[in-house]
Amino acid sequence: MLSDPTVVILMYFILPLWLLAGFADWLCHRASHIETTTGAKESLIHLLMFVEVGIPLLAAMFLDINASIIAGMLVAFLVHEATAMWDVRYATTARTVTPVEQHVHSFLEMIPLMGIIIVISLHWGQFLALFGLGSEPARFNLVWKSEPLPVTYIVTMLVVILLFEFLPYIEEFVRGLRANAGKLVPEKARKGEPGQTARR
């Protein structure tokens, strides 16, 4: 498996770059004082997006890639894109989304697509089978990988995800609640209109 350069690029470049962009996004939120602008509501949207990408990521790490996993990845990507639009629409009611943060968002949106394209290229037969094409029958059963990823890689990635993705966004959510007496939406965001800060 690791003799395939495409797999190596996916495991050791695409995924780490994606996680780095996620942490950079959290730093951008912190710099823009998210807790007193858009508050816990935006953090809750971020956690929702974390779940939307986390489920297909875990599936790719532990399960055999077949038509059902590929279909799930494509659906999750579309849902994630819709949530990202909602996120930015809400964020611009009260928080300035800087050019740096916008650039980070471009990574967070396109890297998953790159990852899915690589997965599809590695399992082209099952991708075609999803649409009734090719010579392979579509497989929709959920089974563990016949050739598991290295344990050290899995443990390392899960620890990095926990420390630099999940816990920071939980901290952001709690910080937003504390700054607004438990309210999800700060007064500033209640009074703002979508796109308001983008026009500044």
C-alpha positions in Angstrom: 0.0 0.0 0.0 2.7 2.5 1.0 4.6 1.7 -2.2 1.9 3.6 -4.1 3.0 7.3 -4.2 -0.6 8.4 -4.5 -1.4 6.8 -1.1 1.7 8.3 0.5 0.7 11.8 -0.8 -2.8 11.4 0.6 -1.6 10.1 4.0 1.4 12.3 4.6 0.7 15.5 2.7 -3.0 16.0 2.0 -4.4 15.0 5.5 -1.7 16.9 7.5 -2.1 20.0 5.4 -5.9 19.8 5.9 -5.4 19.6 9.7 -2.9 22.4 9.7 -5.5 24.6 7.8 -8.1 23.7 10.4 -5.9 24.8 13.3 -5.0 28.0 11.4 -8.7 28.7 11.0 -9.1 28.4 14.7 -6.3 30.9 15.2 -8.0 33.3 12.8 -11.3 33.0 14.8 -9.4 33.7 18.0 -7.7 36.8 16.5 -11.1 38.2 15.4 -12.5 37.8 19.0 -15.2 35.3 17.9 -16.5 35.0 21.4 -17.8 38.6 21.5 -18.8 38.9 17.9 -20.6 35.9 16.5 -20.2 33.8 19.7 -21.0 30.2 20.4 -23.4 29.9 17.4 -20.6 30.1 14.9 -18.5 27.7 17.0 -21.4 25.3 16.9 -21.4 25.5 13.1 -17.7 24.8 13.1 -18.3 21.7 15.2 -21.0 20.6 12.8 -18.5 20.9 9.9 -16.0 18.9 12.0 -18.5 16.1 12.2 -19.3 16.3 8.5 -15.7 15.8 7.5 -14.8 13.6 10.5 -17.2 10.7 9.7 -16.0 10.1 6.1 -12.4 10.5 7.3 -12.8 7.8 9.9 -14.5 5.6 7.3 -11.6 6.0 5.0 -9.1 5.2 7.7 -10.8 2.1 9.0 -13.2 0.7 6.4 -12.7 -0.9 3.0 -13.3 1.8 0.3 -16.2 0.8 -1.9 -19.2 2.4 -3.6 -21.0 3.2 -0.3 -18.0 4.9 1.2 -17.4 6.9 -2.0 -21.0 7.9 -2.1 -20.9 9.0 1.6 -17.8 11.1 0.9 -19.5 12.9 -2.0 -22.7 13.6 0.0 -20.6 14.7 3.0 -18.6 17.1 0.8 -21.8 18.7 -0.6 -23.3 19.0 2.9 -20.0 20.5 4.2 -20.0 23.1 1.4 -23.6 24.1 2.2 -22.7 24.4 5.9 -19.6 26.5 5.0 -21.8 28.9 3.1 -24.0 29.2 6.1 -21.0 29.7 8.4 -19.6 32.6 6.3 -23.1 34.2 5.9 -23.5 34.2 9.6 -19.9 35.2 10.4 -20.2 38.4 8.3 -23.1 39.7 10.4 -20.7 40.7 13.2 -17.1 39.5 12.6 -14.6 40.7 10.0 -13.5 37.7 7.9 -10.0 38.8 7.0 -8.2 38.0 3.7 -6.0 35.5 5.6 -9.0 33.7 7.0 -10.6 33.6 3.6 -7.5 32.1 2.1 -7.5 29.5 4.9 -11.1 28.7 4.0 -10.1 28.0 0.4 -7.7 25.3 1.7 -10.4 23.9 4.0 -12.9 23.6 1.1 -10.6 22.3 -1.6 -8.4 19.9 0.3 -11.3 17.6 1.1 -12.2 17.6 -2.6 -8.6 16.8 -3.5 -8.7 13.9 -1.0 -11.9 12.5 -2.4 -10.5 12.7 -6.0 -7.4 10.7 -4.9 -9.6 8.1 -3.1 -11.7 7.8 -6.3 -8.7 7.4 -8.5 -7.4 4.6 -6.2 -10.8 2.9 -6.3 -12.0 3.8 -9.8 -13.8 0.5 -10.4 -16.1 1.2 -7.4 -16.7 4.8 -8.4 -17.9 3.7 -11.8 -19.9 0.9 -10.3 -21.7 3.5 -8.2 -23.3 4.8 -11.5 -23.8 1.3 -13.0 -20.7 1.5 -15.2 -17.5 -0.5 -15.5 -17.0 -4.2 -14.9 -17.1 -4.3 -11.1 -20.3 -4.8 -9.1 -21.0 -2.0 -6.7 -20.3 -3.0 -3.1 -22.2 -1.3 -0.3 -21.3 -3.4 2.7 -19.3 -1.9 5.5 -16.2 -4.1 6.3 -12.9 -3.4 8.0 -9.9 -2.7 5.7 -8.3 -6.0 4.5 -5.0 -4.1 4.6 -5.2 -1.8 7.7 -3.2 1.5 7.9 -0.2 1.4 10.2 -1.2 1.6 13.9 1.3 4.3 14.6 -0.1 6.4 11.8 -3.7 6.0 13.0 -2.8 6.8 16.6 -0.7 9.8 15.6 -3.5 11.2 13.4 -6.2 10.7 16.0 -4.1 12.4 18.7 -3.4 15.3 16.4 -7.1 15.6 15.4 -8.0 15.6 19.1 -5.4 18.1 20.3 -5.4 20.5 17.3 -8.9 20.3 15.9 -11.6 19.0 18.3 -10.4 20.4 21.6 -9.6 23.9 20.2 -13.1 24.2 18.7 -14.7 22.9 22.0 -12.7 25.6 23.8 -13.9 28.2 21.3 -17.5 27.1 21.9 -17.2 27.3 25.7 -15.4 30.7 25.4 -18.3 32.0 23.4 -20.9 30.8 26.0 -18.9 32.3 28.8 -18.6 35.7 27.1 -22.3 35.9 26.5 -23.8 34.6 29.7 -24.7 31.3 28.1 -26.3 32.7 25.0 -25.5 31.2 21.6 -25.8 34.5 19.7 -24.2 37.8 21.0 -26.2 41.0 20.8 -23.8 42.3 18.1 -24.7 39.4 15.8 -28.4 39.7 16.5 -28.4 43.3 15.2 -26.1 42.6 12.2 -27.1 41.6 8.6 -25.3 39.0 6.6 -22.4 40.5 4.6 -22.3 43.5 6.9 -18.7 43.2 7.9 -17.6 42.0 4.4 -18.5 45.5 3.1 -16.1 47.3 5.4 
